[in-house]
Amino acid sequence: MQSKVNEENKPMDQWSALNRILFIYKAAGASLAALCLMLGILAIVLAGRKPIVAVVSEGDSLYLFGHRADVPLNEANIKRFVERYVKLAYEWEVLNPEKITQDISPLVTDDFRVNKLAFLKNRKEKDFAGKTIAQDVSGLKVQVTKESTIAVFDVVLRVEGIPLIVPTQVSFQLTRGNQTQWNPVGLYINGETLHEGK
């Protein structure tokens, strides 16, 4: 008689246990959904807050409330961008085309980088084959107008230790692109026209 009662209660016990497990799953799911909702609301609230900007100068800190805005591209930004490119592309101790194009790659488009690499390899293998050369830039001036961006400078080329001064003018084709850590302005060089000598 006892075994018959146990057999009858066994399916009921299993059903009750299954209901308890389902209730735990429902409670856990509802708790996680509420947590996700709270985190989403918190993220929206924090995204709308004004950021605190810390300016550190000469050991003194100044805290300011900033605001989020798109910064327009102005003449000063373009000049700094072009100056940075000229220093990376035209100043080197050894003519290493791969290293130079790697250094300028955050500032140029992929097609321009390929063309620049081919140009530098041609100079190394044909114009300066077997010679030790180094190059510096002097008197860099950048002119920015609505129509063009031009850099004028003197290239100091040292061939086998002998310096040669080459007046140089470079006209740039600029394009807008993604802002990155290495290129926060989001400006890219898509082409350049080089004039050497007077």
Backbone as a printed PyTorch tensor [residue, N CA C, xyz], in Angstrom:
tensor([[[  0.8220,  -1.1970,   0.0000],
         [  0.0000,   0.0000,   0.0000],
         [  0.8660,   1.2600,   0.0000]],

        [[  1.9550,   1.2180,   0.7960],
         [  2.8530,   2.3600,   0.9200],
         [  3.5040,   2.6880,  -0.4240]],

        [[  3.9330,   1.6820,  -1.1620],
         [  4.6010,   1.9150,  -2.4340],
         [  3.6410,   2.4890,  -3.4600]],

        [[  2.3560,   2.1270,  -3.3770],
         [  1.3750,   2.6670,  -4.3040],
         [  1.1780,   4.1610,  -4.0720]],

        [[  1.1550,   4.6140,  -2.8160],
         [  1.0160,   6.0380,  -2.4970],
         [  2.2320,   6.8050,  -3.0000]],

        [[  3.4520,   6.2580,  -2.8100],
         [  4.6850,   6.9190,  -3.2720],
         [  4.7000,   7.0730,  -4.7870]],

        [[  4.1950,   6.0300,  -5.4960],
         [  4.1700,   6.1120,  -6.9480],
         [  3.1940,   7.1810,  -7.4160]],

        [[  2.0780,   7.3390,  -6.7070],
         [  1.1120,   8.3540,  -7.0890],
         [  1.6350,   9.7570,  -6.7960]],

        [[  2.3760,   9.9440,  -5.6940],
         [  2.9040,  11.2620,  -5.3330],
         [  4.1270,  11.6690,  -6.1540]],

        [[  4.8240,  10.7380,  -6.7150],
         [  6.0630,  11.0300,  -7.4230],
         [  5.8410,  11.9810,  -8.5990]],

        [[  4.8770,  11.7910,  -9.5040],
         [  4.6720,  12.7530, -10.5870],
         [  4.2630,  14.1250, -10.0670]],

        [[  3.4920,  14.1890,  -9.0030],
         [  3.0910,  15.4710,  -8.4280],
         [  4.2850,  16.2180,  -7.8530]],

        [[  5.1940,  15.4820,  -7.1990],
         [  6.4120,  16.0950,  -6.6530],
         [  7.2920,  16.6400,  -7.7790]],

        [[  7.3890,  15.8950,  -8.8630],
         [  8.1840,  16.3530,  -9.9950],
         [  7.5720,  17.6210, -10.6150]],

        [[  6.2670,  17.6370, -10.7200],
         [  5.5600,  18.8040, -11.2570],
         [  5.7770,  20.0350, -10.3890]],

        [[  5.7160,  19.8630,  -9.0820],
         [  5.9460,  20.9720,  -8.1440],
         [  7.3840,  21.4780,  -8.2390]],

        [[  8.3290,  20.5650,  -8.3270],
         [  9.7390,  20.9590,  -8.4420],
         [  9.9770,  21.7230,  -9.7380]],

        [[  9.3530,  21.2480, -10.8210],
         [  9.4940,  21.9360, -12.1050],
         [  8.8960,  23.3430, -12.0390]],

        [[  7.7630,  23.5000, -11.3770],
         [  7.1520,  24.8210, -11.2200],
         [  8.0300,  25.7590, -10.3950]],

        [[  8.6710,  25.2210,  -9.3410],
         [  9.5700,  26.0460,  -8.5250],
         [ 10.7620,  26.5290,  -9.3550]],

        [[ 11.3310,  25.6420, -10.1860],
         [ 12.4790,  26.0200, -11.0240],
         [ 12.0620,  27.0770, -12.0470]],

        [[ 10.8860,  26.8920, -12.6550],
         [ 10.4070,  27.8860, -13.6080],
         [ 10.1640,  29.2400, -12.9510]],

        [[  9.6500,  29.2290, -11.7240],
         [  9.4440,  30.4810, -11.0000],
         [ 10.7770,  31.1810, -10.7340]],

        [[ 11.8120,  30.4230, -10.3760],
         [ 13.1470,  31.0010, -10.1390],
         [ 13.6850,  31.6180, -11.4430]],

        [[ 13.5070,  30.8980, -12.5740],
         [ 13.9660,  31.4360, -13.8540],
         [ 13.2280,  32.7190, -14.2200]],

        [[ 11.9130,  32.7350, -13.9970],
         [ 11.1260,  33.9410, -14.2870],
         [ 11.5790,  35.1110, -13.4300]],

        [[ 11.8030,  34.8580, -12.1370],
         [ 12.2560,  35.9210, -11.2340],
         [ 13.6350,  36.4430, -11.6510]],

        [[ 14.5500,  35.5230, -12.0020],
         [ 15.8940,  35.9330, -12.4290],
         [ 15.8110,  36.7300, -13.7290]],

        [[ 14.9810,  36.2930, -14.6750],
         [ 14.8220,  37.0120, -15.9410],
         [ 14.2440,  38.3990, -15.7440]],

        [[ 13.2250,  38.5060, -14.8670],
         [ 12.6310,  39.8170, -14.5990],
         [ 13.6390,  40.7390, -13.9230]],

        [[ 14.4400,  40.1880, -12.9990],
         [ 15.4610,  41.0000, -12.3120],
         [ 16.5070,  41.5060, -13.3010]],

        [[ 16.9670,  40.6340, -14.1910],
         [ 17.9740,  41.0380, -15.1780],
         [ 17.3970,  42.0670, -16.1630]],

        [[ 16.1310,  41.9070, -16.5510],
         [ 15.5030,  42.8850, -17.4480],
         [ 15.4020,  44.2460, -16.7650]],

        [[ 15.0310,  44.2590, -15.4720],
         [ 14.9640,  45.5230, -14.7280],
         [ 16.3410,  46.1570, -14.6170]],

        [[ 17.3800,  45.3470, -14.3750],
         [ 18.7470,  45.8640, -14.2760],
         [ 19.1810,  46.4710, -15.6100]],

        [[ 18.8850,  45.7850, -16.7150],
         [ 19.2410,  46.3110, -18.0440],
         [ 18.5220,  47.6250, -18.3170]],

        [[ 17.2640,  47.7130, -17.9420],
         [ 16.5050,  48.9450, -18.1240],
         [ 17.1170,  50.0900, -17.3230]],

        [[ 17.4950,  49.8170, -16.0700],
         [ 18.1160,  50.8560, -15.2310],
         [ 19.4600,  51.3030, -15.8170]],

        [[ 20.2720,  50.3440, -16.2980],
         [ 21.5650,  50.6960, -16.8880],
         [ 21.3890,  51.5050, -18.1740]],

        [[ 20.3760,  51.1700, -18.9700],
         [ 20.1000,  51.9430, -20.1820],
         [ 19.7110,  53.3710, -19.8650]],

        [[ 18.8350,  53.5540, -18.8640],
         [ 18.4310,  54.9080, -18.4530],
         [ 19.6370,  55.6770, -17.9260]],

        [[ 20.4750,  55.0030, -17.1150],
         [ 21.6660,  55.6470, -16.5620],
         [ 22.6260,  56.0720, -17.6810]],

        [[ 22.7870,  55.2220, -18.6970],
         [ 23.6720,  55.5600, -19.8190],
         [ 23.1570,  56.7840, -20.5700]],

        [[ 21.8400,  56.8680, -20.7780],
         [ 21.2620,  58.0240, -21.4740],
         [ 21.4470,  59.2960, -20.6580]],

        [[ 21.2440,  59.2020, -19.3450],
         [ 21.4020,  60.3770, -18.4710],
         [ 22.8530,  60.8390, -18.4620]],

        [[ 23.7980,  59.8990, -18.3320],
         [ 25.2170,  60.2690, -18.2860],
         [ 25.7140,  60.8080, -19.6350]],

        [[ 25.1570,  60.3110, -20.7350],
         [ 25.5740,  60.8020, -22.0530],
         [ 25.1640,  62.2560, -22.2590]],

        [[ 24.0990,  62.6790, -21.6090],
         [ 23.6320,  64.0530, -21.7610],
         [ 24.3110,  65.0490, -20.8410]],

        [[ 25.0900,  64.5680, -19.8790],
         [ 25.7590,  65.4870, -18.9530],
         [ 26.9160,  66.2080, -19.6170]],

        [[ 27.2090,  67.3920, -19.1430],
         [ 28.3400,  68.1570, -19.6630],
         [ 29.6340,  67.5400, -19.1320]],

        [[ 30.6180,  67.3360, -20.0160],
         [ 31.8830,  66.7590, -19.5500],
         [ 32.7140,  67.7910, -18.7930]],

        [[ 33.5120,  67.2980, -17.8510],
         [ 34.4490,  68.1550, -17.1240],
         [ 35.8010,  68.0330, -17.8210]],

        [[ 36.3340,  69.1700, -18.2270],
         [ 37.6060,  69.2070, -18.9300],
         [ 38.6700,  69.7410, -17.9740]],

        [[ 39.7490,  68.9930, -17.8020],
         [ 40.8400,  69.4260, -16.9360],
         [ 41.9930,  69.9280, -17.7940]],

        [[ 42.4190,  71.1630, -17.5300],
         [ 43.5560,  71.7500, -18.2350],
         [ 44.7110,  71.8300, -17.2390]],

        [[ 45.7850,  71.0820, -17.5330],
         [ 46.9460,  71.0520, -16.6390],
         [ 48.0600,  71.8480, -17.2960]],

        [[ 48.5350,  72.8860, -16.5970],
         [ 49.5830,  73.7400, -17.1210],
         [ 50.5110,  74.1480, -15.9990]],

        [[ 51.8000,  73.8690, -16.1600],
         [ 52.8230,  74.2410, -15.1960],
         [ 52.4650,  73.8060, -13.7830]],

        [[ 51.9650,  72.5790, -13.6470],
         [ 51.6440,  72.0370, -12.3350],
         [ 50.3310,  72.5200, -11.7530]],

        [[ 49.6210,  73.4160, -12.4400],
         [ 48.3450,  73.9380, -11.9490],
         [ 47.2210,  73.3270, -12.7730]],

        [[ 46.1380,  72.9620, -12.0970],
         [ 45.0020,  72.3380, -12.7850],
         [ 43.8100,  73.2820, -12.7870]],

        [[ 43.1600,  73.3800, -13.9260],
         [ 41.9650,  74.1950, -14.0700],
         [ 40.8590,  73.2940, -14.6140]],

        [[ 39.7280,  73.2380, -13.8880],
         [ 38.6160,  72.3750, -14.2810],
         [ 37.5020,  73.2240, -14.8790]],

        [[ 37.0430,  72.8310, -16.0540],
         [ 36.0100,  73.5690, -16.7740],
         [ 34.8960,  72.6210, -17.1910]],

        [[ 33.6680,  73.1500, -17.2640],
         [ 32.5670,  72.3830, -17.8290],
         [ 32.5560,  72.6200, -19.3330]],

        [[ 32.5840,  71.5350, -20.0720],
         [ 32.5520,  71.6500, -21.5210],
         [ 31.1820,  71.3030, -22.0610]],

        [[ 31.0770,  71.3110, -23.3620],
         [ 29.8420,  70.8620, -24.0070],
         [ 30.2190,  70.1650, -25.3020]],

        [[ 29.3780,  69.2580, -25.7140],
         [ 29.6460,  68.4860, -26.9110],
         [ 29.2060,  69.2880, -28.1370]],

        [[ 30.1200,  69.3950, -29.1050],
         [ 29.8080,  70.1250, -30.3350],
         [ 30.7820,  69.6880, -31.4170]],

        [[ 30.3540,  69.7830, -32.6500],
         [ 31.2490,  69.5370, -33.7760],
         [ 32.1400,  70.7570, -33.9470]],

        [[ 33.4490,  70.5200, -33.9510],
         [ 34.3960,  71.6240, -34.0990],
         [ 34.6400,  71.8430, -35.5890]],

        [[ 34.3590,  73.0360, -36.0900],
         [ 34.5580,  73.2650, -37.5260],
         [ 36.0430,  73.2590, -37.8770]],

        [[ 36.3190,  72.8330, -39.0850],
         [ 37.6900,  72.7950, -39.5770],
         [ 38.0750,  74.2000, -40.0110]],

        [[ 39.1050,  74.7650, -39.3760],
         [ 39.5060,  76.1260, -39.7410],
         [ 40.9260,  76.1440, -40.3030]],

        [[ 41.3570,  77.3210, -40.6770],
         [ 42.6670,  77.4800, -41.3250],
         [ 43.8130,  77.0220, -40.4280]],

        [[ 43.7340,  77.3290, -39.1360],
         [ 44.8080,  76.9410, -38.2090],
         [ 44.9230,  75.4240, -38.1120]],

        [[ 43.7810,  74.7270, -38.0770],
         [ 43.8130,  73.2600, -38.0200],
         [ 44.4430,  72.6690, -39.2760]],

        [[ 44.0930,  73.2320, -40.4240],
         [ 44.6500,  72.7370, -41.6950],
         [ 46.1520,  72.9780, -41.7390]],

        [[ 46.5920,  74.1560, -41.2810],
         [ 48.0320,  74.4610, -41.2720],
         [ 48.7950,  73.4770, -40.3890]],

        [[ 48.2780,  73.2280, -39.1720],
         [ 48.9510,  72.2780, -38.2680],
         [ 48.9960,  70.8780, -38.8770]],

        [[ 47.9160,  70.4870, -39.5370],
         [ 47.8550,  69.1730, -40.1720],
         [ 48.9120,  69.0500, -41.2650]],

        [[ 48.9960,  70.0630, -42.1330],
         [ 49.9600,  70.0250, -43.2390],
         [ 51.3910,  70.0850, -42.7030]],

        [[ 51.6390,  70.9050, -41.6820],
         [ 52.9780,  70.9790, -41.0840],
         [ 53.3940,  69.6170, -40.5290]],

        [[ 52.4610,  68.9420, -39.8740],
         [ 52.7550,  67.6090, -39.3240],
         [ 53.1040,  66.6370, -40.4500]],

        [[ 52.3270,  66.6710, -41.5320],
         [ 52.5930,  65.7860, -42.6660],
         [ 53.9680,  66.0730, -43.2730]],

        [[ 54.2770,  67.3460, -43.5010],
         [ 55.5610,  67.7000, -44.1220],
         [ 56.7220,  67.2120, -43.2610]],

        [[ 56.6220,  67.3790, -41.9480],
         [ 57.7000,  66.9190, -41.0550],
         [ 57.8630,  65.3950, -41.1600]],

        [[ 56.7510,  64.6630, -41.2020],
         [ 56.8310,  63.2000, -41.2730],
         [ 57.3170,  62.7110, -42.6380]],

        [[ 56.9010,  63.3860, -43.7090],
         [ 57.2090,  62.9000, -45.0520],
         [ 58.5470,  63.3880, -45.5940]],

        [[ 59.0000,  64.5570, -45.1500],
         [ 60.1820,  65.1560, -45.7630],
         [ 61.3800,  65.2840, -44.8340]],

        [[ 61.2600,  64.8780, -43.5800],
         [ 62.4110,  64.8900, -42.6650],
         [ 62.7390,  63.4610, -42.2760]],

        [[ 63.9470,  63.0220, -42.6150],
         [ 64.3700,  61.6740, -42.2540],
         [ 65.8920,  61.5860, -42.2530]],

        [[ 66.3830,  60.6600, -41.4370],
         [ 67.8290,  60.4260, -41.3360],
         [ 68.3110,  59.4600, -42.4200]],

        [[ 67.4360,  58.5090, -42.7670],
         [ 67.7490,  57.5150, -43.8010],
         [ 66.5200,  57.3940, -44.6900]],

        [[ 66.7430,  57.3180, -45.9950],
         [ 65.6120,  57.1650, -46.9200],
         [ 65.1120,  55.7260, -46.8500]],

        [[ 64.0910,  55.5270, -46.0160],
         [ 63.4650,  54.2230, -45.8440],
         [ 62.0030,  54.3600, -46.2700]],

        [[ 61.6690,  54.0290, -47.5270],
         [ 60.3100,  54.2560, -48.0350],
         [ 59.2200,  53.6050, -47.1900]],

        [[ 59.4540,  52.3880, -46.7020],
         [ 58.4390,  51.6960, -45.9090],
         [ 58.1530,  52.4260, -44.6040]],

        [[ 59.2070,  52.8780, -43.9190],
         [ 59.0180,  53.5650, -42.6400],
         [ 58.3340,  54.9190, -42.8380]],

        [[ 58.7420,  55.6450, -43.8580],
         [ 58.1460,  56.9670, -44.1170],
         [ 56.6590,  56.8290, -44.4290]],

        [[ 56.3070,  55.8710, -45.2970],
         [ 54.8880,  55.7090, -45.6310],
         [ 54.0910,  55.1720, -44.4500]],

        [[ 54.7270,  54.3970, -43.5960],
         [ 54.0420,  53.9410, -42.3850],
         [ 53.7880,  55.1240, -41.4460]],

        [[ 54.7500,  56.0340, -41.3360],
         [ 54.5960,  57.2100, -40.4660],
         [ 53.4780,  58.1350, -40.9500]],

        [[ 53.3370,  58.2850, -42.2610],
         [ 52.3290,  59.2110, -42.7850],
         [ 50.9700,  58.5410, -42.9930]],

        [[ 50.8850,  57.2300, -42.8410],
         [ 49.6450,  56.5110, -43.1760],
         [ 48.3990,  57.0030, -42.4320]],

        [[ 48.4750,  57.4910, -41.1590],
         [ 47.2470,  58.0040, -40.5470],
         [ 46.7460,  59.3110, -41.1670]],

        [[ 47.5790,  59.9620, -41.9670],
         [ 47.2300,  61.2790, -42.5010],
         [ 46.8860,  61.2640, -43.9880]],

        [[ 46.9930,  60.1040, -44.6250],
         [ 46.8010,  60.0270, -46.0710],
         [ 45.8110,  58.9210, -46.4230]],

        [[ 45.2640,  59.0010, -47.6360],
         [ 44.3870,  57.9350, -48.1170],
         [ 45.2340,  56.7350, -48.5410]],

        [[ 44.6030,  55.5790, -48.6650],
         [ 45.3320,  54.3600, -49.0270],
         [ 45.9570,  54.4650, -50.4170]],

        [[ 45.2270,  55.0200, -51.3800],
         [ 45.7740,  55.1550, -52.7340],
         [ 46.9910,  56.0700, -52.7540]],

        [[ 46.9140,  57.1830, -52.0090],
         [ 48.0450,  58.0970, -51.9660],
         [ 49.2550,  57.4320, -51.3090]],

        [[ 49.0200,  56.6550, -50.2500],
         [ 50.1230,  55.9730, -49.5610],
         [ 50.8440,  55.0180, -50.5100]],

        [[ 50.0910,  54.2950, -51.3250],
         [ 50.6950,  53.3770, -52.3040],
         [ 51.5280,  54.1530, -53.3190]],

        [[ 50.9960,  55.2660, -53.8180],
         [ 51.7320,  56.0870, -54.7860],
         [ 52.9900,  56.6990, -54.1650]],

        [[ 52.8860,  57.1450, -52.9220],
         [ 54.0410,  57.7400, -52.2350],
         [ 55.1360,  56.6940, -52.0290]],

        [[ 54.7340,  55.4830, -51.6650],
         [ 55.7010,  54.4030, -51.4820],
         [ 56.4410,  54.1230, -52.7820]],

        [[ 55.7160,  54.0640, -53.8930],
         [ 56.3530,  53.8200, -55.1940],
         [ 57.2940,  54.9690, -55.5600]],

        [[ 56.8820,  56.2180, -55.2870],
         [ 57.7150,  57.3850, -55.5830],
         [ 59.0210,  57.3420, -54.7780]],

        [[ 58.9190,  57.0420, -53.4740],
         [ 60.1070,  57.0030, -52.6180],
         [ 61.0340,  55.8430, -52.9960]],

        [[ 60.4600,  54.7000, -53.3460],
         [ 61.2920,  53.5620, -53.7750],
         [ 62.0400,  53.9040, -55.0570]],

        [[ 61.3720,  54.6000, -55.9770],
         [ 62.0020,  55.0120, -57.2290],
         [ 63.1750,  55.9510, -56.9510]],

        [[ 62.9740,  56.8900, -56.0310],
         [ 64.0670,  57.8190, -55.6850],
         [ 65.2430,  57.0770, -55.0680]],

        [[ 64.9450,  56.1380, -54.1970],
         [ 66.0230,  55.4120, -53.5190],
         [ 66.7940,  54.5270, -54.4910]],

        [[ 66.0650,  53.8220, -55.3690],
         [ 66.7120,  52.8390, -56.2460],
         [ 67.3250,  53.4580, -57.4960]],

        [[ 66.8010,  54.6060, -57.9580],
         [ 67.3070,  55.1910, -59.2020],
         [ 68.0880,  56.4800, -58.9530]],

        [[ 67.4700,  57.4570, -58.2760],
         [ 68.1110,  58.7650, -58.1070],
         [ 69.2910,  58.7160, -57.1350]],

        [[ 69.1480,  57.9390, -56.0540],
         [ 70.1880,  57.9330, -55.0160],
         [ 70.7150,  56.5260, -54.7490]],

        [[ 70.8000,  55.7090, -55.7660],
         [ 71.2440,  54.3210, -55.5930],
         [ 72.6680,  54.2750, -55.0480]],

        [[ 72.8610,  53.5380, -53.9520],
         [ 74.1800,  53.3450, -53.3670],
         [ 74.7180,  54.5350, -52.5990]],

        [[ 73.9340,  55.5890, -52.4000],
         [ 74.4000,  56.7820, -51.6870],
         [ 73.6980,  56.8870, -50.3450]],

        [[ 74.4240,  57.4230, -49.3640],
         [ 73.7990,  57.6940, -48.0660],
         [ 73.2380,  59.1120, -48.1040]],

        [[ 71.9470,  59.2180, -47.7910],
         [ 71.3020,  60.5270, -47.8410],
         [ 70.4480,  60.7310, -46.5970]],

        [[ 70.3070,  62.0030, -46.2270],
         [ 69.4150,  62.4190, -45.1460],
         [ 68.7460,  63.7030, -45.6080]],

        [[ 67.6200,  64.0300, -44.9820],
         [ 66.8730,  65.1970, -45.4480],
         [ 66.2250,  65.9150, -44.2710]],

        [[ 66.2760,  67.2480, -44.3090],
         [ 65.6310,  68.1030, -43.3180],
         [ 64.7760,  69.1340, -44.0430]],

        [[ 63.8990,  69.7760, -43.2600],
         [ 63.0360,  70.8300, -43.7920],
         [ 63.3340,  72.1140, -43.0500]],

        [[ 63.4060,  73.2330, -43.7840],
         [ 63.6850,  74.5290, -43.1780],
         [ 62.7400,  75.5780, -43.7480]],

        [[ 62.3400,  76.5390, -42.8940],
         [ 61.5180,  77.6650, -43.3400],
         [ 60.1400,  77.2700, -43.8490]],

        [[ 59.4960,  76.3410, -43.1750],
         [ 58.1940,  75.8420, -43.6160],
         [ 57.1040,  76.8930, -43.4240]],

        [[ 56.3720,  77.1880, -44.5030],
         [ 55.2270,  78.0980, -44.4600],
         [ 54.0730,  77.4340, -45.2020]],

        [[ 52.9020,  77.4710, -44.6000],
         [ 51.7130,  76.8640, -45.2130],
         [ 50.7160,  77.9630, -45.5330]],

        [[ 50.2430,  77.9850, -46.7740],
         [ 49.2440,  78.9590, -47.2170],
         [ 47.9380,  78.2060, -47.4880]],

        [[ 46.8760,  78.6280, -46.8040],
         [ 45.5740,  77.9780, -46.9650],
         [ 44.5970,  79.0020, -47.5220]],

        [[ 44.0030,  78.6780, -48.6720],
         [ 42.9400,  79.5050, -49.2550],
         [ 41.7550,  78.5850, -49.5460]],

        [[ 40.6670,  79.1720, -50.0180],
         [ 39.4940,  78.3600, -50.3660],
         [ 39.7880,  77.4400, -51.5350]],

        [[ 40.6960,  77.8600, -52.4100],
         [ 40.9890,  77.0890, -53.6080],
         [ 42.1090,  76.0790, -53.4190]],

        [[ 43.0930,  76.3810, -52.5550],
         [ 44.2640,  75.5040, -52.4770],
         [ 44.9210,  75.5430, -51.1080]],

        [[ 45.7350,  74.5260, -50.8870],
         [ 46.5930,  74.4450, -49.7010],
         [ 48.0030,  74.1650, -50.2070]],

        [[ 48.9270,  75.0860, -49.9030],
         [ 50.2830,  74.9950, -50.4400],
         [ 51.2860,  75.1320, -49.3020]],

        [[ 52.2870,  74.2680, -49.3080],
         [ 53.3980,  74.3590, -48.3620],
         [ 54.6500,  74.7670, -49.1280]],

        [[ 55.3390,  75.7780, -48.6130],
         [ 56.5790,  76.2540, -49.2210],
         [ 57.6810,  76.0950, -48.1780]],

        [[ 58.7750,  75.4430, -48.5700],
         [ 59.8800,  75.2040, -47.6370],
         [ 61.1460,  74.8830, -48.4180]],

        [[ 62.2500,  74.8950, -47.7010],
         [ 63.5290,  74.4960, -48.2840],
         [ 63.8590,  73.0960, -47.7850]],

        [[ 64.1740,  72.2190, -48.7120],
         [ 64.6420,  70.8800, -48.3570],
         [ 66.1590,  70.9380, -48.2860]],

        [[ 66.7050,  70.5390, -47.1390],
         [ 68.1590,  70.4450, -46.9860],
         [ 68.5080,  68.9740, -47.1660]],

        [[ 68.9950,  68.6290, -48.3560],
         [ 69.3150,  67.2500, -48.7130],
         [ 70.8150,  67.0340, -48.5480]],

        [[ 71.1740,  66.0540, -47.7290],
         [ 72.5900,  65.7340, -47.5070],
         [ 72.9090,  64.4370, -48.2360]],

        [[ 73.6870,  64.5580, -49.3190],
         [ 74.1080,  63.4020, -50.1080],
         [ 75.5720,  63.1410, -49.7840]],

        [[ 75.8380,  61.9920, -49.1910],
         [ 77.1900,  61.6380, -48.7440],
         [ 77.7660,  62.7260, -47.8420]],

        [[ 76.8940,  63.3550, -47.0280],
         [ 77.3190,  64.3810, -46.0740],
         [ 77.3810,  65.7840, -46.6430]],

        [[ 77.2030,  65.9450, -47.9430],
         [ 77.2690,  67.2670, -48.5820],
         [ 75.8510,  67.8460, -48.6580]],

        [[ 75.6070,  69.0210, -48.0130],
         [ 74.2450,  69.5780, -48.0180],
         [ 73.9140,  70.2990, -49.3270]],

        [[ 72.7200,  70.0460, -49.7970],
         [ 72.1750,  70.7290, -50.9610],
         [ 70.8340,  71.3260, -50.5600]],

        [[ 70.6320,  72.6020, -50.8590],
         [ 69.3640,  73.2550, -50.5040],
         [ 68.4840,  73.2940, -51.7530]],

        [[ 67.2910,  72.7420, -51.6190],
         [ 66.3540,  72.6630, -52.7430],
         [ 65.0640,  73.3880, -52.3520]],

        [[ 64.7990,  74.5750, -52.9470],
         [ 63.5090,  75.2260, -52.6870],
         [ 62.3710,  74.3250, -53.1840]],

        [[ 61.3640,  74.1450, -52.3290],
         [ 60.2990,  73.1860, -52.6390],
         [ 58.9380,  73.8150, -52.3780]],

        [[ 58.0060,  73.4890, -53.2580],
         [ 56.6130,  73.9080, -53.0840],
         [ 55.7400,  72.6820, -53.3310]],

        [[ 54.8260,  72.4220, -52.4080],
         [ 53.9330,  71.2680, -52.5290],
         [ 52.4920,  71.7620, -52.4310]],

        [[ 51.7080,  71.3900, -53.4120],
         [ 50.2770,  71.6990, -53.4140],
         [ 49.5230,  70.4200, -53.0630]],

        [[ 48.5680,  70.5230, -52.1380],
         [ 47.8950,  69.3360, -51.6060],
         [ 46.4480,  69.2530, -52.0610]],

        [[ 46.0010,  68.0230, -52.2870],
         [ 44.5810,  67.7230, -52.4620],
         [ 44.1140,  67.0960, -51.1570]],

        [[ 43.1930,  67.7560, -50.4690],
         [ 42.7270,  67.2900, -49.1650],
         [ 41.3130,  66.7620, -49.2610]],

        [[ 41.0050,  65.7840, -48.4260],
         [ 39.6670,  65.2310, -48.3630],
         [ 39.3100,  64.9480, -46.9090]],

        [[ 38.0010,  64.9650, -46.6100],
         [ 37.5430,  64.6620, -45.2480],
         [ 37.3120,  63.1710, -45.1220]],

        [[ 37.5140,  62.6640, -43.8950],
         [ 37.3120,  61.2420, -43.6250],
         [ 37.0080,  61.0230, -42.1570]],

        [[ 37.2090,  59.8040, -41.7140],
         [ 36.9260,  59.4450, -40.3250],
         [ 37.9340,  60.0830, -39.3800]],

        [[ 37.4430,  60.5150, -38.2200],
         [ 38.3330,  61.0160, -37.1730],
         [ 38.8280,  59.8150, -36.3720]],

        [[ 40.1320,  59.7520, -36.1590],
         [ 40.7290,  58.6420, -35.4310],
         [ 41.6250,  59.1950, -34.3330]],

        [[ 42.1530,  58.2900, -33.5270],
         [ 43.0660,  58.7040, -32.4620],
         [ 44.3120,  59.3790, -33.0490]],

        [[ 44.7820,  58.8720, -34.1820],
         [ 46.0000,  59.4180, -34.8000],
         [ 45.7010,  60.5740, -35.7310]],

        [[ 44.4390,  60.7370, -36.1060],
         [ 44.0450,  61.8300, -36.9830],
         [ 42.7260,  62.4140, -36.4670]],

        [[ 42.7700,  63.1570, -35.3540],
         [ 41.5300,  63.6650, -34.7630],
         [ 40.8220,  64.7140, -35.6140]],

        [[ 41.5300,  65.3460, -36.5330],
         [ 40.9180,  66.3610, -37.3970],
         [ 40.0310,  65.7020, -38.4530]],

        [[ 40.3670,  64.4720, -38.8510],
         [ 39.6010,  63.7870, -39.8810],
         [ 39.8850,  64.2970, -41.2780]],

        [[ 41.0780,  64.8430, -41.4740],
         [ 41.5010,  65.3810, -42.7710],
         [ 42.5320,  64.4150, -43.3530]],

        [[ 42.4710,  64.1790, -44.6550],
         [ 43.3940,  63.2370, -45.3010],
         [ 43.9430,  63.8370, -46.5840]],

        [[ 45.2070,  63.5110, -46.8730],
         [ 45.8410,  63.9550, -48.1140],
         [ 45.5780,  62.8950, -49.1670]],

        [[ 44.9970,  63.3260, -50.2780],
         [ 44.6380,  62.4070, -51.3560],
         [ 45.5640,  62.5700, -52.5580]],

        [[ 46.3870,  63.6210, -52.5370],
         [ 47.3140,  63.8500, -53.6360],
         [ 48.1710,  65.0670, -53.3500]],

        [[ 49.3440,  65.1000, -53.9810],
         [ 50.2160,  66.2630, -53.8380],
         [ 50.9280,  66.5200, -55.1540]],

        [[ 51.1630,  67.8020, -55.4430],
         [ 51.9240,  68.1900, -56.6240],
         [ 53.1860,  68.8470, -56.1320]],

        [[ 54.3360,  68.2510, -56.4790],
         [ 55.6290,  68.6830, -55.9570],
         [ 56.3830,  69.4670, -57.0200]],

        [[ 56.8540,  70.6680, -56.6200],
         [ 57.7200,  71.4850, -57.4850],
         [ 59.0230,  71.7130, -56.7310]],

        [[ 60.1280,  71.2550, -57.3180],
         [ 61.4470,  71.4290, -56.6810],
         [ 62.2730,  72.3760, -57.5190]],

        [[ 63.0890,  73.1950, -56.8300],
         [ 63.9260,  74.1650, -57.5220],
         [ 63.1590,  75.4470, -57.7810]],

        [[ 63.8460,  76.4540, -58.3220],
         [ 63.2260,  77.7740, -58.5530],
         [ 62.4550,  77.7920, -59.8440]]])
